[in-house]
Amino acid sequence: MGSFSLMHWLVFGAVAIVVLGGGRFSNLMGDVAKGIKSFKKGMAEEDEVVPPVSKPAVRLQQQPPLDPNPDRSLHPMQDDRPHN
């Protein structure tokens, strides 16, 4: 019911050739073939590309400890809230 048989596809192909013309249809199929070839070539080139070697990320244990107050002249602000 929802499937096409081989006969349906042959009739469809014959109608397409008649409507588009033999030369036009072959040019269309040639363009499709060129597109498939360029796609395959692009995929092959992508596989050949070697990813650049990067330095591994620095681990936290290897970093120097952070000083909470690097400027020794700075002091915390005095608490000006009223005392009860």
Secondary structure, DSSP 8 states (H G I E B T S, - for coil): -----HHHHHHHHHHHHHHH-HHHHHHHHHHHHHHHHHHHHHHHHHHH-----------GGGS----S---TT-------S---
